[in-house]
Amino acid sequence: MLDELNRIRKSASLEIPAAHSSERLEALRIQFLGREQGALTLILRGLKDLPESERKKVGAAANRLRTDLEILFAHQRETLKKGAGTSRLLSERLDVTRPGIRVRRGHLHPITQVLRKIENIFLRMGFTVAEGPEIETEYYNFDALNIPDNHPARDMWDTFWLKPERVKSERLLLRTHTSPVQIRYMEKNAPPIRIISPGVVYRYEATDASHDIEFWQIEGLMVDRHISVGNFKAVISRFFSDLFGGKVEIRLRPAYFPFVEPGFEVDVMCLQCRGQGCSVCSKTGWLEMMGAGMVHPSVFKAVGYNPNPTTGGVQGFAFGMGLDRLVMMNYKIPDVRLMRGGDLRFLKQF
């Protein structure tokens, strides 16, 4: 028995200090001190079969060995614990000389990019950017713009009407154009006026590649004593030339809009075929870009302006165009719905 105890001591003194993980150390504890099949436990169980004189000697040696082994195990546990802390420090240390991980930066949406370019062009021509609410009243969206309740021109818009909070409150809607911004601005400011009013508008209509229920619109207004169609053509020619980076030919065609008189459509010579005719311009050589005209006298009366030039009154022109269409032309985007789809594969291209 004493020889077996010496063998266990020698083996344990070599294996326990060599254990480099808590799992290995636990396996050795079970091997030497386990309650069921531990080497020392088996010897202690066999003491009852020894003569009394030998039993005392072997029992004392076995208890000393148990104490020594427990001390060895405790010491190795502390060693492993300290080693784990050092290893963690080494694994988490910061190498300040190592190149960092590049943080991916966002960028402006294509609509925002073109909008800022347009605003800068008009700002250089002395215009101011004006904004207004997207939830509008019936008066500002229709009545003040010479579109009364029984006017057939209201059929030109399919409108999102909002349920009133009070039964007798004025009817509210999601604005169908940014023209109400012009009315609000003229109510608070005296001529001369030069403004553009960009913003989101809403129309209740079917969506397809060129139509959406929500889109951006830019409208402009110039009011002074002696404003004419010639002034409008000069401003718009300069705008399109700066926007498309070269001289652009435009033409005006008669058209009807209830808030202007006379009214006209503005076409731009197709930039793709230079007026020769192609699929982009439907073989016409021209692209319809905006509606415009001289502000109707009824609109001036609604804001308290004198519309009679012979008695010191004012004149002015107004125009409106879809920003989404300009963005589609600028970047050759085939479907307007892509710009609000949130697909990063699309947006990362700009």
PyMOL commands that set and color helices and strands:
alter all, ss='L'
color gray80, all
select helices_A, chain A and resi 2-15+22-33+39-49+52-92+110-124+138-141+143-145+152-156+179-188+229-244+297-302+309-311+323-331+336-340+344-347
alter helices_A, ss='H'
color red, helices_A
select strands_A, chain A and resi 128-129+135-137+161-162+172-174+193-202+214-224+250-255+260-269+286-295+315-322
alter strands_A, ss='S'
color yellow, strands_A
deselect
rebuild
show_as cartoon
